[in-house]
Amino acid sequence: MCLLAIFSSVSSGAAGFIYPDSASSSGGQFSASYAPSNLMNGGFTGPGDVIDTTVNYIASGNNYASASGTTSGFSITFEFDEAVELDGMYVWNYVYRNNGNGSGSPSAGVNAYTLTFYDGANGGGNQIGEVYSSNLAQAVYNAQNTAQTVSFGVSYTGVRSVVMQVVSNHGGTSFTGMSELAFSDVQNGGNGITSFTASESFVQKPAQIQLGWQVEEPISSLEIQPDVGDVLSLTSGGLGSVLVSPIGKTKYTLILNGTEEQSVEVVGLPEKEKVHLYLMIGQSNMQGAGRDRDAELDAGVGRVLQFGSRDGMKSQWLQAEHPLTALSVDGNVIGMGLEFGKTLLASQSDPEVVVGIINHAMGSTAIQWWAPGAPHSKKNRPGTSEPYYLYDEAIQRVNAAKQYGVLKGVLWHQGEYNSNPSQSNPAAEWDLYDERIQALVDNLRSDTGVAWLPFVCGKLVPSSWVNDSGQTINYNRPSQRDIVEAAMADLPNHRSNTACVENIGLRGMDNEMIHFDAWSQRELGQRYAAAMQQIYSNPFLMYMGGYYDPSELQDSEIIDPDGDNDGDGRSNFLENAFLTNPRLPDVFSVLSSPVIINDGAEDFAELSFIRRYDSEAPNYWVEVSEDLVSWVSNQDSGGVTEEMGSPQSNGNGTWTTTVRHALPESGKEHLFFRVKVSE
């Protein structure tokens, strides 16, 4: 049985939302993917948020589930770092759904329960008030489920921990659990903030989120940080609202009279071209196994996000935090992904770019399982007899994320399995690693539709290092690892836009030598980022690498921007500008014929053309002329042309945009358009 609950907080006598700081259970957990920590990872902000029970595999990574066979008679303890006052909760009960099953299956949602409140941590200290008991309704299968609202009827003051005792469930005898949970913190006293809410918890431009507030008068000052303008002028009778366009995870704080505060957290994405997606695949070193996590060095940042849960396939954007995948439940280990994202972000001049990480790595996996249609022959999805299909699932997650952003590259770290002579089912077959990693690159480029997709791999833990104590540690690693690493190092000689990161100076863990330590994981993140940036340093050459192998790219005529390799009259540089194939003649036009549009009063000339908007795109501008001799554009003086409406995606990385000549066409005998493109 699983449940999703959010407890509402109250500021100055009105309900808001506050998550517990931690959760634990006496009921065990179904598997590593169903940890109690999943109870605080949904990022919900209100009872209107939705659990979509039409989505397959929403359980793992998004819910807590008890050990198999444990359905009742156990407790879940929620703790707060500071004392709070609680008066209610919101609950999203769970419907069993796995691989399309569930319509005739038990819902596995919580039914009867009790809540006991304590003034000490972990259910310790003194009990506060009476035990609260109630029942939850069963959630609806194959539907959009909003919250069940639970009011305690009284406020519990000075609460440090709450113990939920599960008495019964709506399902059978398999397991019991929950998905999400937060409480209701009542902050009474004097004039204050009655409510401060966000209309949505997630949005992508051009859509906006409305922040709304109700405050008690008199009001001497009122502001929102980060600054969204003159909030006081938007307030009448204590009520007000404003539209905002957050970028990344953003915390908005309403400040009343310089002292009272209430906050909401939301996630916002910029336009699609500014959401840079990176797929992380491979074994445990990519999944994240390096100790010890440092709270400061390994802290997340608002514009580095992670997409979806590992098993849940859930289209959910969160601030990237270790662990980056629900397969990792140890909060003291890190991988390279977050440092990679932070390093890339630090080099960005555009304040709206967001780095989106899709971590689909899984420990102890063979490269044979990272192929289309290949099942994991040693591991099934939790609670099912269905194996993982690692490659296929990775492509599914990429395609889901591409609704919001642009796939920029793949990070691969794997090889421990395929250099271990003791492995079987499948055998290690290190001598075939070179052709398999090349096939992986080919498959990824074909199945994502990005012919030039950058791919960065990295070598394994070295054979020796000096630890923090100054001691030299020797690692007797299998000799076959040299063969696997040689195949990685040779990859850039066979596939364009690839790189292999060195392991020089990196360290394993003294008691777990196969895994990099936390310092090395951070260093790997920076090295992978540098390798990716190097590939992107020449966008034209990167584009050409989607159609020519490394040896061909040594030919200066092939990579001449002014050349016309396919003889279709369009230079190689223009092929890049319109994302057409420089090896194949193109017959379609990137420009429409100009048309005359009447706006009800005057006639205006309009032109539609294809262009790119991504960060590697060249510059485009439209020029107009009446005599084919003198040409003018917005580059020369403003107001020559203006874009009309929103560009329309062509589904291949290009967009069709329409521009209008700013002056009416009356009295003109001729008008000509042309589009210029430059680096």
C-alpha positions in Angstrom: 0.0 0.0 0.0 1.3 3.4 -0.9 0.0 6.9 0.0 1.0 10.4 -1.0 0.4 13.0 1.8 1.2 16.7 2.1 0.6 18.4 5.5 -0.4 22.0 5.2 1.3 24.8 7.2 -0.4 27.8 8.5 1.1 31.3 8.7 -0.7 33.9 10.8 -3.7 31.7 11.1 -3.9 30.4 7.5 -2.8 27.2 5.8 0.4 26.9 3.9 2.7 23.9 3.3 5.8 22.6 5.1 7.5 19.3 4.5 9.0 17.3 7.4 12.8 17.5 7.5 13.1 13.7 7.6 11.2 10.4 7.7 11.8 6.9 8.9 9.8 3.7 9.2 9.7 0.6 11.4 8.1 -1.3 8.5 11.3 -1.7 6.4 11.2 -0.9 2.7 10.1 -2.9 -0.3 13.4 -2.2 -2.1 16.1 0.4 -2.3 13.9 2.4 -4.7 11.1 2.8 -2.1 12.9 4.6 0.8 11.1 6.8 3.3 13.1 9.8 1.9 10.8 9.6 -1.1 8.0 11.0 1.1 9.6 14.5 0.7 10.7 14.6 -3.0 7.6 15.7 -4.9 7.9 19.4 -4.5 4.2 20.0 -4.1 2.8 23.4 -3.0 -0.9 22.9 -2.5 -3.9 20.5 -2.5 -4.5 21.2 -6.1 -1.3 19.4 -7.2 -2.1 16.2 -9.0 -1.0 12.6 -8.8 -1.5 11.1 -12.2 -2.5 7.5 -11.8 -2.6 7.0 -15.6 1.3 6.9 -15.6 3.0 3.5 -15.4 5.6 2.8 -12.7 4.9 5.9 -10.6 5.7 3.9 -7.5 9.4 3.3 -7.4 11.3 6.5 -6.6 8.2 8.5 -5.9 6.7 6.6 -2.9 7.6 4.8 0.3 6.6 1.2 0.3 7.1 -1.2 3.3 8.8 -4.5 3.2 7.0 -7.3 1.3 4.2 -8.7 3.4 4.1 -5.7 5.8 0.6 -4.1 5.4 -0.2 -2.7 8.9 0.9 -2.5 12.5 4.0 -0.4 11.8 4.8 3.2 12.1 6.3 6.0 10.0 7.9 8.9 11.9 8.2 12.4 10.6 10.6 14.8 12.2 11.1 18.6 12.2 14.4 20.3 12.9 12.5 23.1 14.8 9.3 23.0 16.7 6.1 23.6 14.7 2.4 24.0 15.2 0.2 21.7 13.2 -3.5 21.6 12.4 -4.1 19.5 9.3 -2.8 17.6 6.3 -3.5 16.9 2.6 -3.3 13.3 1.4 -2.9 11.8 -2.1 -3.6 8.2 -1.6 -1.9 5.7 -3.9 -3.3 3.4 -6.6 -1.3 0.4 -7.6 -0.3 0.7 -11.2 2.6 -1.2 -12.7 3.0 -1.9 -16.5 -0.6 -0.9 -17.1 -2.0 -3.1 -14.4 -4.2 -1.8 -11.6 -7.8 -1.4 -12.7 -8.7 -4.7 -11.1 -6.0 -4.7 -8.5 -6.2 -3.5 -4.9 -5.4 0.2 -4.6 -2.8 -0.4 -1.8 -3.7 2.9 -0.3 -3.8 3.8 3.4 -7.1 3.3 5.2 -7.2 3.5 9.0 -4.3 5.3 10.8 -3.4 7.3 13.9 -1.2 10.3 14.5 0.7 10.9 17.7 2.5 14.2 18.3 5.7 14.6 20.4 7.9 17.5 21.5 11.0 15.5 21.1 12.8 14.0 18.1 12.0 10.5 16.8 8.8 10.1 18.8 10.6 11.0 22.1 9.9 13.5 24.8 6.4 14.3 25.9 3.2 13.5 23.9 1.3 16.6 22.8 -2.5 16.5 23.0 -4.6 13.5 22.2 -3.9 10.9 19.5 -5.6 11.7 16.3 -7.3 8.9 14.3 -9.1 8.7 11.0 -9.4 7.0 7.7 -8.4 7.9 4.2 -10.5 7.3 1.1 -9.3 5.1 -1.7 -7.7 7.0 -4.6 -9.1 6.8 -8.1 -7.4 4.5 -10.7 -6.5 6.0 -14.1 -7.3 9.5 -13.1 -5.9 12.9 -12.0 -6.0 12.7 -8.2 -5.9 15.9 -6.1 -5.6 16.0 -2.4 -7.9 14.7 0.4 -8.1 17.4 3.0 -7.7 16.3 6.6 -8.3 18.8 9.5 -7.2 17.8 12.9 -9.8 20.1 14.5 -7.2 21.4 17.0 -3.7 22.7 16.7 -0.7 20.7 18.1 1.9 23.2 19.4 5.6 22.6 19.9 5.8 19.5 17.6 9.2 18.0 16.8 8.0 14.6 15.6 4.8 12.9 14.5 4.3 9.1 14.5 1.8 7.7 12.0 0.6 4.2 13.0 -0.8 2.4 10.0 -3.8 0.4 11.1 -5.2 -1.0 7.8 -5.0 -0.5 4.1 -7.4 -0.6 1.1 -5.4 -3.4 -0.6 -4.3 -6.9 0.0 -1.3 -8.4 1.8 1.6 -7.2 -0.4 3.0 -4.0 1.2 2.1 -0.7 2.7 3.5 2.8 2.0 3.1 6.5 1.1 4.4 8.8 -1.6 4.5 12.4 -0.4 4.0 14.1 2.9 4.1 17.6 4.4 2.4 19.3 7.5 0.5 22.5 8.6 2.6 25.0 10.6 0.5 27.6 12.4 2.5 30.8 13.1 0.1 32.9 15.2 0.6 36.4 16.6 -0.4 39.9 15.7 -0.9 41.4 12.3 0.6 39.1 9.7 0.4 37.2 6.5 -2.8 35.3 6.1 -1.8 33.5 3.0 0.9 33.5 0.3 0.4 31.0 -2.5 1.5 30.1 -6.1 -1.1 29.2 -8.7 1.2 26.4 -10.0 4.2 24.5 -8.8 5.7 24.2 -12.3 5.6 26.3 -15.4 7.5 26.8 -18.6 7.7 30.1 -20.5 5.8 31.8 -22.0 3.3 30.6 -19.3 3.6 32.3 -15.9 2.8 31.6 -12.3 0.5 33.9 -10.3 1.6 34.7 -6.8 -1.3 35.7 -4.6 -1.4 37.0 -1.0 -3.6 38.1 1.7 -2.2 40.2 4.6 -3.6 41.9 7.6 -3.7 45.7 7.8 -2.1 48.2 8.6 0.6 47.7 6.0 3.7 49.9 6.3 5.8 47.9 3.8 5.3 44.9 1.6 7.8 43.2 -0.8 8.6 40.0 -2.5 12.1 38.7 -2.9 13.5 38.1 -5.4 12.1 41.4 -6.5 9.0 41.2 -8.7 8.2 44.9 -8.7 6.1 47.3 -6.5 4.0 44.7 -4.6 2.4 47.3 -2.3 0.8 49.1 -5.3 -0.7 45.7 -6.3 -2.4 45.3 -2.9 -5.9 46.5 -2.1 -7.8 45.6 1.1 -4.9 43.3 2.0 -5.3 41.2 -1.2 -2.9 41.2 -4.1 -1.3 39.1 -6.9 1.4 39.3 -9.5 2.5 37.2 -12.4 6.1 35.8 -12.4 8.3 33.8 -14.7 10.7 31.8 -12.5 13.8 30.2 -14.0 14.9 27.0 -12.2 13.9 26.3 -8.7 12.9 29.7 -7.2 11.9 30.6 -3.6 9.6 33.6 -3.4 9.4 35.3 0.0 6.7 37.7 0.9 7.9 40.2 3.6 5.3 42.2 5.5 6.3 45.3 7.5 10.0 44.3 7.4 9.6 41.4 9.8 7.0 38.8 8.9 7.8 36.4 6.1 6.2 33.5 4.2 7.6 31.7 1.3 6.6 29.5 -1.6 8.9 27.4 -3.9 8.2 26.8 -7.5 10.1 25.4 -10.5 10.1 27.3 -13.8 11.7 26.6 -17.2 12.8 29.1 -19.9 11.9 28.5 -23.5 12.7 25.1 -24.8 16.0 26.0 -26.5 17.4 27.2 -23.2 16.8 24.0 -21.3 20.0 22.0 -22.0 19.4 18.2 -21.4 22.2 15.7 -20.6 21.6 12.0 -20.3 23.8 10.1 -17.8 24.1 6.3 -18.3 26.4 3.5 -17.2 27.3 1.8 -14.0 27.5 2.7 -10.3 30.2 5.4 -10.7 27.8 7.3 -12.9 24.8 6.4 -10.7 26.8 7.9 -7.8 28.8 6.0 -5.2 31.5 8.4 -4.0 31.9 9.2 -0.3 31.6 11.4 1.6 29.1 14.0 0.6 29.9 17.5 1.6 26.9 19.6 2.5 28.5 22.8 1.1 30.5 21.5 -1.9 27.7 19.2 -3.0 24.7 21.6 -2.5 22.3 22.0 -5.4 21.7 25.2 -7.3 18.4 26.5 -8.6 19.2 26.3 -12.4 20.6 22.7 -12.3 17.5 20.5 -12.4 16.9 16.7 -12.6 14.1 15.3 -14.7 11.9 12.5 -13.5 12.4 9.5 -11.2 14.5 6.6 -12.3 11.8 4.0 -12.2 8.8 6.3 -12.1 9.3 7.6 -15.6 7.5 10.6 -14.0 7.7 13.9 -15.9 8.7 15.9 -12.9 11.3 18.7 -12.6 13.2 19.0 -9.3 16.3 20.9 -8.2 19.1 18.4 -8.7 20.3 17.0 -5.4 22.3 13.9 -4.5 21.4 11.2 -5.1 20.4 12.0 -8.7 18.5 8.7 -9.1 16.0 6.9 -6.9 18.2 3.8 -7.2 20.6 5.4 -4.7 19.2 5.7 -1.2 22.4 6.5 0.6 22.4 10.3 1.2 26.2 10.3 1.9 27.3 9.3 -1.6 27.6 11.5 -4.7 28.1 11.1 -8.4 29.6 13.4 -11.1 26.3 14.7 -12.5 25.6 17.6 -10.2 29.2 19.0 -10.4 29.0 18.5 -14.2 25.8 20.6 -14.3 27.2 23.3 -12.0 30.4 23.6 -14.0 28.5 24.0 -17.3 26.1 26.5 -15.7 29.1 28.6 -14.4 30.3 29.1 -18.0 26.9 30.3 -19.2 26.5 34.0 -19.9 22.7 33.6 -20.5 21.0 34.0 -17.1 18.0 31.9 -18.3 19.8 28.7 -19.3 18.9 25.7 -17.2 20.8 22.5 -17.2 18.6 19.4 -17.0 20.1 16.1 -15.8 18.5 12.7 -16.7 20.4 10.2 -14.6 19.5 6.7 -15.9 22.6 4.9 -14.7 22.4 1.6 -12.9 25.2 -0.2 -11.0 26.6 -3.5 -12.0 25.3 -3.3 -15.6 27.0 -4.8 -18.7 27.3 -2.8 -21.9 25.3 -5.6 -23.6 22.3 -4.4 -21.7 22.7 -0.8 -23.0 21.4 -1.8 -26.5 18.0 -1.4 -28.1 15.6 -4.2 -27.0 18.1 -5.8 -24.6 16.7 -6.9 -21.3 18.6 -6.8 -18.0 19.2 -10.5 -17.5 19.9 -10.3 -13.8 17.4 -7.8 -12.4 13.7 -7.1 -12.6 11.7 -4.1 -11.8 10.7 -4.0 -8.1 7.7 -6.1 -7.4 7.4 -7.5 -11.0 8.7 -10.3 -13.1 9.6 -7.8 -15.9 13.2 -7.0 -16.5 14.7 -3.6 -16.9 15.2 -2.5 -20.5 17.9 0.1 -19.7 18.5 1.5 -23.2 14.9 1.6 -24.2 13.9 3.2 -20.9 16.6 5.8 -21.3 15.3 6.8 -24.7 11.8 7.0 -23.3 12.9 9.4 -20.6 14.9 11.5 -23.1 11.9 11.8 -25.4 9.7 12.8 -22.4 12.3 15.5 -21.3 12.6 16.7 -24.9 9.1 18.1 -24.6 10.7 20.8 -22.4 14.3 21.1 -23.7 17.0 20.2 -26.1 19.3 17.1 -25.8 22.8 18.4 -25.7 24.9 15.4 -24.8 25.4 12.0 -23.2 27.7 11.1 -20.3 28.8 7.5 -20.1 30.8 5.8 -17.4 30.9 2.0 -17.5 33.3 -0.8 -18.0 33.9 -2.4 -14.6 31.5 -5.2 -15.6 33.0 -5.9 -19.0 36.6 -6.0 -17.6 35.8 -8.6 -14.9 36.7 -12.1 -16.1 34.4 -13.7 -13.5 31.2 -12.2 -15.0 28.7 -14.4 -16.8 25.2 -14.1 -18.2 26.5 -12.1 -20.1 30.2 -12.8 -20.2 32.5 -9.8 -19.9 33.8 -10.0 -23.5 36.2 -7.1 -23.1 37.6 -7.7 -26.6 34.3 -6.6 -28.1 34.1 -3.4 -26.0 35.4 -1.2 -28.9 32.7 -2.2 -31.3 29.9 -2.1 -28.6 30.7 1.4 -27.4 30.8 2.6 -31.1 27.4 0.9 -31.6 26.1 2.6 -28.5 27.0 6.0 -29.9 25.4 5.2 -33.2 22.2 3.9 -31.6 21.9 7.0 -29.4 22.3 9.4 -32.3 19.8 7.5 -34.4 17.1 7.0 -31.7 17.3 10.6 -30.4 17.4 12.1 -33.9 20.5 14.2 -33.1 23.1 13.1 -35.7 25.9 15.1 -34.1 25.0 14.2 -30.4 28.2 14.7 -28.3 29.2 11.6 -26.2 31.7 11.7 -23.4 33.0 8.6 -21.6 35.6 8.3 -18.9 38.3 5.9 -17.7 37.9 3.7 -14.6 39.5 4.0 -11.1 43.3 4.0 -11.6 45.6 1.3 -10.3 47.1 3.5 -7.5 46.5 6.8 -5.8 47.5 8.8 -2.7 44.8 9.0 -0.1 44.1 11.9 2.3 46.5 10.5 4.8 49.4 10.6 2.3 49.4 6.8 1.9 49.8 5.3 -1.5 47.0 2.8 -2.2 47.6 0.1 -4.8 44.6 -1.4 -6.5 45.1 -4.7 -8.1 42.5 -4.2 -10.8 42.0 -6.7 -13.6 44.3 -6.3 -16.6 41.3 -6.4 -18.9 40.4 -2.9 -17.8 43.4 -1.7 -19.8 41.6 -3.2 -22.9 38.3 -1.5 -22.1 40.0 1.8 -21.4 41.9 1.6 -24.6 38.6 1.2 -26.5 37.3 4.3 -24.8 40.4 6.3 -25.5 40.2 5.2 -29.2 36.6 6.1 -29.6 37.3 9.7 -30.8 39.2 8.1 -33.7 36.1 6.3 -34.9 33.2 8.6 -33.9 33.1 12.4 -34.3 32.0 14.5 -31.3 33.2 12.0 -28.7 35.8 12.3 -25.9 37.3 10.1 -23.3 38.1 11.7 -19.9 41.4 10.6 -18.2 41.6 9.2 -14.7 45.0 10.7 -13.9 45.2 12.0 -10.4 41.8 10.5 -9.4 41.3 8.2 -6.4 39.2 5.2 -5.4 37.9 4.6 -1.9 40.3 2.7 0.3 37.6 0.3 1.4 35.7 0.2 -1.9 38.4 0.5 -4.6 36.1 0.0 -7.6 34.4 3.3 -6.8 35.7 6.9 -7.0 35.7 8.9 -3.8 33.6 12.1 -3.5 36.6 14.4 -4.4 37.2 12.4 -7.6 33.5 12.5 -8.5 33.6 16.3 -8.3 36.8 16.3 -10.4 35.1 13.9 -12.9 32.2 16.2 -13.2 34.5 19.1 -14.1 36.5 17.0 -16.5 33.4 15.7 -18.3 32.1 19.3 -18.5 35.4 20.5 -20.0 35.3 17.7 -22.6 31.7 18.6 -23.5 32.6 22.3 -23.8 35.5 21.4 -26.0 33.2 19.6 -28.4 30.8 22.6 -28.4 33.7 25.1 -28.9 33.2 24.9 -32.7 29.5 24.5 -33.4 30.0 24.3 -37.2 32.6 21.5 -36.9 30.3 19.7 -34.3 27.4 19.8 -36.8 29.6 18.5 -39.6 30.7 15.7 -37.2 27.1 14.4 -37.4 27.7 13.4 -41.0 31.4 12.8 -41.3 33.7 10.5 -39.4 36.9 11.9 -37.7 39.2 11.0 -40.6 37.0 12.8 -43.1 36.9 15.9 -40.9 40.7 16.2 -41.5 39.9 17.2 -45.1 39.9 21.0 -45.2 37.6 21.0 -48.3 35.0 18.9 -46.5 34.8 21.2 -43.5 35.0 24.4 -45.6 32.0 26.5 -44.5 31.8 28.1 -48.0 32.0 24.7 -49.7 29.0 22.8 -51.1 29.7 19.2 -50.5 26.4 17.9 -51.9 26.2 20.3 -54.8 22.7 21.6 -54.1 23.6 25.3 -54.2 23.5 25.6 -50.4 26.9 26.1 -48.7 28.0 23.9 -45.9 27.5 26.8 -43.5 23.9 27.2 -44.6 23.3 23.5 -44.3 24.3 24.0 -40.7 22.1 27.1 -40.3 19.0 25.1 -41.4 20.1 21.7 -40.0 20.0 20.0 -43.4 22.3 17.2 -44.5 25.5 18.4 -46.1 26.0 15.0 -47.8 22.6 14.9 -49.5 21.1 17.5 -51.9 18.0 19.2 -50.4 15.1 20.2 -52.6 12.9 22.1 -50.1 13.1 25.9 -49.7 14.0 27.5 -46.4 12.1 30.7 -47.5 8.5 31.1 -48.3 7.3 33.4 -51.1 6.4 36.8 -49.6 2.7 37.5 -49.1 0.7 40.7 -48.7 -1.4 40.9 -45.5 -4.1 43.5 -44.8 -4.4 44.4 -41.1 -7.8 46.0 -41.7 -6.4 49.3 -42.7 -3.1 48.8 -44.6 -1.3 46.2 -46.7 2.0 44.8 -45.3 4.5 42.3 -46.8 5.4 39.2 -44.8 8.0 36.5 -45.2 8.3 33.2 -43.4 11.6 31.3 -43.1 13.3 28.5 -41.3 15.9 29.2 -38.6 17.4 27.9 -35.3 17.1 29.4 -31.8 19.4 27.1 -29.9 22.5 28.4 -28.2 24.8 27.1 -31.0 22.7 28.7 -33.7 24.3 31.3 -36.1 22.9 34.8 -36.3 20.0 35.5 -38.7 18.6 38.8 -39.9 16.1 39.8 -42.6 17.0 42.6 -45.1 14.5 44.4 -47.4 15.1 46.3 -50.6 13.0 48.1 -53.2 15.7 47.9 -56.0 17.9 44.9 -55.2 20.8 47.4 -54.7 20.2 49.1 -51.4 19.4 46.7 -48.5 18.4 47.7 -45.0 17.7 45.6 -41.8 17.2 46.0 -38.1 21.0 45.7 -37.9 21.2 49.1 -39.6 18.2 50.9 -38.0 15.4 49.7 -35.8 11.9 49.2 -37.1 12.6 47.7 -40.5 10.9 44.4 -39.8 9.1 42.8 -36.8 8.4 39.2 -35.9 4.8 38.2 -36.1 3.4 35.8 -33.5 5.3 32.9 -32.0 7.8 30.8 -34.0 6.4 27.3 -34.9 8.5 24.3 -34.2 9.3 22.0 -37.1 10.2 19.2 -34.8 13.8 18.9 -35.9 15.5 21.7 -34.0 14.4 24.4 -36.5 11.5 26.8 -36.3 9.5 28.7 -38.9 9.3 32.3 -38.0 7.4 35.1 -39.8 8.5 38.7 -40.2 6.6 41.7 -41.4 7.9 44.8 -43.2 7.2 47.6 -40.7 6.0 50.1 -43.4 2.8 49.7 -45.4 3.3 48.6 -49.0 1.1 51.3 -50.6 2.9 53.1 -53.4 5.7 50.6 -53.7 6.3 49.0 -57.1 8.6 46.3 -55.7 9.7 44.9 -52.4 12.3 42.2 -51.9 13.3 40.2 -48.8 16.5 38.2 -48.2 17.8 36.4 -45.1 21.4 36.7 -44.1 23.2 34.2 -41.8 26.6 34.6 -40.1 28.5 33.2 -37.2 
